[in-house]
Amino acid sequence: MLETIVLLICSNLFMNFAWYGHLKTLNNKPALIAILASWGIALFEYMLQVPANRIGFHYFSLGQLKVIQEIITMTVFAGFSYFYFNQPLKTDYLYAGACLVAAAYFMFRNGLPNP
């Protein structure tokens, strides 16, 4: 199970750079350059994401896996925004996090599925 979480965290780091990194580093380049660079970065994201989901599906239901992914996505995105783009962390991140905690509660309240 821990392997799934670690792979998803690493995948999300690549995802944030693929989706948003070009806004800072390639802002003055043609869109095609940003698209190609993002695709190249996204390849590494998928090389981590696909195994994470395959491994995680042995332990979690599909809904649980998706909620885990969203919690990791929001957490990594908050750190990415703060450290890479120097964006302040607003209370909206806290509210979004509370909603994700509620989503996790509902998806996990009956426990893990039997493998």
N, C-alpha and C positions, 0 to 999 in steps of 0.2 A: 504494500500500500504506500509506503513512504517513497518508493521509487517513482510511483505515479505523480506524487506531489512535487518531487524535485524536478522531474522532467517537465511538468506543466509550468513550473516557475521559470525554468530556463527557456522553454518555448515562448513564454510571454515576454521575456526580455527581448528576444529576437522580434516578436510580433510588434512590440512598441516601436522598435527602431525601423522596422519595415513600414509600418503605417504612418508614423509621425516624425521619425528622425530626419527625413528629407526636408521637412519644413524648416529645419534649422541649418542643415548642412548643404542642401542642394536648392535652396530657395531661389537663387538667381540662375539656375540651369533650366533648360527646356524640360517640360513635363515628361517627355519620353525618357530622358536620362533618369529622372526620379522613379519612373515606373520600372525601368529595367533594374535599377539598383534595389528597389523594394522587392521585386521578384527574386532577386538573388539572395537577399536577406531572408525572405519568406521561405525559401527552400530549406534553410536551416531550422526555421520554426517548425515546419512540417516534419522534418526528420526527427524532431523531439516530440511533437504533438501526437503524431500517429502511434508511435510505440507507447506513449503515456496512456492514451485512450485504450489501446489494446490490452495493456497490463491492467489498467484500472477497471476495465469491464469485468474482470474476473472477481473483483471485490465489491464493486459498487453497481447500483442500478444505473441505467442510462440517465435518468433524471438527477440522481445524486452526482454522477460524474459531471454533468452540465453545471450544476450549482457550484461544485468545487472549482470548476474552470472559471466561472464568473467571479467568485470570491478572489481567486488568485489574480485574475485579470484586473480587477479594480484595485487590489493592493499594489500590484506591480505598476499599474498606470499611475497611481498616486505618487509612488516613489520616483518614477520616471519623470513625471511632470515637475516634481519638486527639484530633483537633482540635475536633470538634463536641460530643462527649460526654465528653471528658476521661477516656477509658478508657485504662488502661495497655496497652502492647503487650507481650503475654506471649510466651514462647517458642513457644506453640502457633501463633502466626502464622508463625514461622520454619519450623516443621514442615509446616504447610499449604503454605507457599511451596515447600518442598523437594518436596512431592508434586506441585505444579503444574509445577515444573521437570521432574520425571520425566515427567509427562503430555505436556509440550511436546516433550520428547526423542522420545518414542514417536510422536507425531503428525507430527513434522517430520524424522524420521531418514531418510526417503526423499526429502527435498527438497520443493519446491513442485510442485503438479500443473502440467501443461502447459495453458496457456489454450486 
